[in-house]
Amino acid sequence: MTPSLSSSQTRLRLWDHISRELKLMPSLKLILLVLANYTDAHNHKANIPASLIIRDSGLRNEEVKRLLVSLEAAHWVESNRVLDDTGRSVILYNLSARLVQSALSSP
C-alpha cells in the first residue's frame, strides 16, 4: 500500500476501483462508496455504523442490513462490534483489507 497518499487521493483511488473494477449491483457499490468516503488515509478504516450508511446512501434500513451481510460474506466489507459510551453494543463497518489493498496498489 502507498502510505504517502493524502485522504482525498486515497478516497479517489477507492472510488475509482469500486466504480470501475468491481462487478456488483449498484446498491452494493453504493454502500462500498459510502464506506470509501469515510475511510481514513492512514489506518484505512472507516469505522462507521449502519445508521450512517443508511443516511448517506438513501437506502432503506432493512435493505442496507441485508446488503451488508452479503458484502461481508463476499469479503468486501469487515465489521467489528464495540461498546459505545453508554455501554451499548454497536457494529462498525469498514472496507475489507483486501479491497483497500487492491484499490491502493493498482496504478
N, C-alpha and C positions, 0 to 999 in steps of 0.2 A: 504494500500500500504506500501511497505517497503522503507522508506527514506534512509536507510543506504547502499543501493546498489550503486556501482560505475557506471560510464557511460557505461563501457563495459559490466558489469553484467546486467544492465537494457536493453541494446540492445540485448544481448544474450537471455534474457527471452522473449522479444518481438519477436525476430526472431523465437525462438523455438515455441512459441504459435501460431504465424501466420502460420509457415510452417507445423506444425503437427496437430493443433487443428481445424483450420478453413477450412471448405469445400467450397472452392471458385475456380474459374477458375485461371489458372496460371498467366494470365496477371493482374488480380485483386490482387492476392497475391504479385506480383512483385511491384506494386505500394505501397502496405502496407509495404513491406520490405524496400523500399526506404525511406518511412516516418519513419519507425522504426530506420533506420540508422542515422537519423538526430535528433531523439528525445532526449531531454535533460533529464538527470537523476534527476534533481531537480524539474523542473516545468512540466515535462512530455509533453513538446511541441516541435514540430519541426519548425513550422512557416516558411515553405518553399513554394515558388511559383511553379506553374505547370511547368514552364520552367526548373527548377532543377529536377523535377520528370521525365520530358521528356529526359533530358540529361542523367541522371543516369540509367533510365530503358531501353533506346534504343527504346522505343515505339514511334509511330507517334503522333504528336500534337493532331490531331483530335481524335485518339483513347484514349489518356490519358484524354482529356477533357470529353469525353463520359463516360469513366470508373470512373472518379472522381465523376460525377453526380450520377452514380449508387451506388458507395461506400458511398456517403453522404446520399442518400435516404435510404440505409440499415443501417445507423448509425455506419459505420465502420470508417468514416472519418468526420472531422468537418472542416469548413472553416470560415475565417473572412476576411472582406475587410478592408484594411488600406490604408493610403496615403503614397507614397514613398517620397523621398527627393525632387522630382520635383513637387509634388502635384498630381501625377497620382494615380488613384485607382488601387490597386493590391490585389488579393485574395491570402491568405496564407493558407496552409493546414496542418492539424495535424491528428494523430490517434485520434479516439474518446476516451473520458474519460472512457467509458465503456470497450472498448477494452484494454486500458492500464491497468485499474484496474484488469480486468480478467487475463491478462498475468502476472502481477506482484504479484497477490495473489495466483496463482497456485504454488504448491510445486515444 
